Amino acid sequence: MLPSLTLVLGGAASGKSAYAERLVMAHGGPRVYLATAEAHDAEMRAKLDRHRARRGPDWRTIEAPRDPGPALGQVGPDDVVLLDCATMWLSNHLMDEGDLTQAEVALFHALDTCAAPVVVVSNEVGLSVVPDNALARRFQNAQGALNQHLAARAGLVVNVIAGLPQVLKGALP
């Protein structure tokens, strides 16, 4: 059994989403995919199409680029949820220039009260160089803080490097 919250971290193209999908599928039960990415260009549309094809038809997909709360409130205890990904959710809020603190409070409330286990995918950006512009530095700092808050709440934290999972907290089911 998965804990109520699992965090799967990794760098870009590390295999973190595919690993998180396997965790969710191994759990059994109806699978819900909360998609936070928005396809603003052809390259992103192609990436989203590849992810959708990899998951197959047995997933219920809900688009939740900024507020996954309503979707998390509708799932049942027999479901298992994959929120992919916290990085895109954060990017959406930073680009909107909204109240990030309020958005995080709402996100954590929704995660804490969700009836189903939730696996959250997020990028680890702390291993890269310090960016040369203010927006990128703000993003890197906000992503690091968000990952720390998620990890503190999660019963299982896994870092994926080159497709290989490393458990940082908890134990694999």
N, C-alpha and C positions, 0 to 999 in steps of 0.2 A: 504493500500500500504506500502511496505517496503521502507525504505530509501535506498539510493544508496549503503551504507555499513552498515551492521549489524555485531556485534561481539557477539558470544556466547561463554562464558567462563565457565569453570568448572574443577574440579579435575578429576583424572582418574576414569572411570566407574561411573561418576556422572549423566549420562543421557543427556549430552550436545549434542551429535550427533543426538540422536533420537529427542530431542527438536528442534534442528536446521532443521531437515528434516520436522517436522510438520509445522514450520514457512514457509518454502519454499513451501510445498504443499498447505497451506492455501492461499498463494499469487496467485496461479493459473498460467496458462501459462506453456510453456515447461520448464522442469527442467533439469539443467545441473549439474552434480556432478564432481567436480575437485578433483581427488584422489591424495593425496601427499604421502601416505604410500607405502612402498615397502615390499613385502612379502619375507623376507630373511629366514624364517623358517616355519615349519608346523603350529605352534601356530598362527603366524601372518596371514598366508594364511586362516586359519579357521576363525579368527576374521574378515578379509576382506570379506570372503564368507557370514558370518552372516549379516554384514552390507548391502551387496549387496542384499541378500534375503529379508531383512527388507524393503529396498527401493522398491523393485519390478521392473517390466520391464519398467515402465513409465519414467525412468530417462536415459538421455544420459550421459554415464560415459566417462571422459577423464582422462587418466593418466598424471599427471603433478607433478612429485615428486620434481622438482627443479625450473622449470620455467613455472608458470601458465600464463605468459604474452600472448603467442600466442593463447591459448585457450580463455582467457578473451577478446582478441581482435576480436574473431570470433563470439561471441554471439551477438544476436540481442536484441533490446529494449523490446521485448515481452517475452524473456527468463527470468529465475531467476536462479542464480548460487549458489551452495553450495560448498565452498572450505573447505574440511575436510582432514587434519587440518593444521593450521599454525605451530603447534608443530612438526609435522613430517617433514614439509618443512624446518624448522629451523634445526632439527636434521640432515637431509640430507646434508645441507650446512656445518654444523659444522664437520660432519664426513669426508666430502670432503676436509676440510681445505681450502675452497675458500675464496674469498673476501665477507664477510658477509654484509658489508656496501653497496657494489655495488649491491648485490642480493636484499637487502631491498629496495634500491632506485628503482630497476626495478619492484619489487613487488608492491610498492605503486604507481608507475606510471601506471601500468596495472590496479590496482584497481580504481584509479582516472579517468581513461579514458574508463573504461568498460561501454558499453551501457546498460547493464542489472543491476538490483540490485544484490549485492553479500552478502551472509551470510558466514562469516568466523568463523570456530570453532577453539578454542585454549585452551590449558590447562593452568589453573592457578596454578603456581608452587610456588608462594610466601608464601603460608601458611605452607609449610613444613620446616623441619630443614635445616640448611646450610649443604650442602654435604661435605664429608670428602676428596674429591679429586678435583684436578684442573679442569679437563674436566667437571665434573658435576657442579661445581661452575660457570664455564664459561657459560654452558648451562642455568643454573638457572638465571643468570644475563641477558643473551641475551634474554631469553624467557620473563622475566619481562619487559625489554625495548621494545621488539616487541609488547607485549600486550598493553603497555602504548601508543605506537604510533598508534596502530590500534584503541584503544578506543578513542583517541583524534580525529581521523578522522570520526569515526562511528556516525551515527545519532541515532542508537539504540545499547545499550550494555546490555546484559542479562547474569547474573551469574546463573548457574544451580547447585543446591545442592540436592542430593537424588531425582533427576528427577523433582524438583520444580524450576520454573524460578523466579528469582528476578531481576526486572528491575533496572539497575544502572544508565542508561542515556536514555533519550527519552521516548517514549510511544509505547506500543504494538499496532500493526495495528488492 
